[in-house]
Amino acid sequence: MLKKSIVGLLVILWGSIAVAQNTTLWIVRHAEKDTAQANRANPDLSEKGKQRALDLADYLKKVKIALIYSTDTKRTKQTAAHFAMPIEIYNPKNLAELTVQIREKSKGKTILIVGHSNTVLETIEALGGQRPVKQLNDDDYDYIFKVEIGTESKSKVEAFQFGQPHRGGTATMR
């Protein structure tokens, strides 16, 4: 009887530890897009963008990504293509739905989200974080943001850079 009680207590404690784990999100804008044909609505990555996508995979190579969310564009999916896992499509116009999915399906996991210059910071805010930079411009491709959602839904946000610095300076590592 004592063994069953101890086993039961351990199961409860283990469950509490699993619930108490942080969810970690790496949020990045897609890599450089091909602007040779300015009127294309859904461009591929440029050669620089293809290299940046490789740099992203290299930057996160020691991180155990469990799930990838991407918008439904070629450039975002191509940015995430070097991770050997399926990509879930999300609607950047419905960040509330994405937030619910993350909180329900991904508690305690590490996730990569690939978005756009006009959705990345909004995604961070939807997840309870504060903008680590004021805005992302059309030429900001080297930022990556780490958002940790704690047990009390408080989010910690850090900004890093990866790959070739877009505006000069040096890339920082975690």
RANOR-V361009 format. One record per residue. D_LAST is the distance of its C-alpha to the last C-alpha in Angstrom with 2 decimals. Layout:
d_last=D_LAST
d_last=D_LAST
This chain:
d_last=48.78
d_last=46.39
d_last=44.21
d_last=44.02
d_last=43.09
d_last=40.30
d_last=39.01
d_last=39.24
d_last=37.35
d_last=34.56
d_last=34.32
d_last=34.10
d_last=31.45
d_last=29.37
d_last=29.74
d_last=28.65
d_last=25.48
d_last=24.69
d_last=25.41
d_last=23.26
d_last=20.05
d_last=17.41
d_last=16.98
d_last=13.50
d_last=13.67
d_last=11.58
d_last=13.91
d_last=14.47
d_last=17.57
d_last=19.54
d_last=19.39
d_last=22.20
d_last=25.57
d_last=28.81
d_last=30.85
d_last=33.79
d_last=35.81
d_last=35.03
d_last=37.33
d_last=35.53
d_last=34.36
d_last=31.86
d_last=30.54
d_last=28.58
d_last=25.49
d_last=26.37
d_last=25.69
d_last=22.65
d_last=21.54
d_last=22.13
d_last=19.90
d_last=17.08
d_last=17.62
d_last=17.26
d_last=14.04
d_last=12.71
d_last=14.04
d_last=12.53
d_last=8.94
d_last=9.65
d_last=12.07
d_last=10.97
d_last=10.87
d_last=14.50
d_last=15.43
d_last=18.85
d_last=20.06
d_last=19.73
d_last=21.46
d_last=22.57
d_last=25.33
d_last=28.40
d_last=28.05
d_last=27.84
d_last=24.83
d_last=22.62
d_last=23.87
d_last=23.47
d_last=19.82
d_last=19.29
d_last=21.90
d_last=19.86
d_last=18.95
d_last=21.99
d_last=23.00
d_last=25.20
d_last=24.15
d_last=25.58
d_last=26.92
d_last=26.67
d_last=28.62
d_last=26.58
d_last=29.80
d_last=29.75
d_last=26.42
d_last=28.33
d_last=29.12
d_last=25.54
d_last=24.52
d_last=27.40
d_last=26.51
d_last=22.93
d_last=24.30
d_last=27.11
d_last=25.70
d_last=22.07
d_last=22.03
d_last=19.55
d_last=18.08
d_last=14.99
d_last=16.06
d_last=15.32
d_last=17.43
d_last=18.50
d_last=20.64
d_last=22.01
d_last=21.67
d_last=24.23
d_last=22.86
d_last=19.06
d_last=19.37
d_last=22.48
d_last=20.78
d_last=18.26
d_last=21.41
d_last=23.34
d_last=20.84
d_last=21.44
d_last=18.53
d_last=19.00
d_last=18.24
d_last=15.23
d_last=17.10
d_last=20.89
d_last=21.32
d_last=20.26
d_last=22.81
d_last=24.22
d_last=22.38
d_last=18.80
d_last=17.23
d_last=13.77
d_last=12.20
d_last=10.28
d_last=10.43
d_last=9.42
d_last=12.71
d_last=13.73
d_last=17.50
d_last=19.03
d_last=22.52
d_last=24.21
d_last=22.76
d_last=20.75
d_last=17.51
d_last=14.38
d_last=12.57
d_last=9.37
d_last=9.29
d_last=7.11
d_last=9.08
d_last=9.65
d_last=12.81
d_last=15.60
d_last=15.30
d_last=18.06
d_last=19.35
d_last=18.65
d_last=16.15
d_last=13.11
d_last=10.10
d_last=6.77
d_last=3.78
d_last=0.00
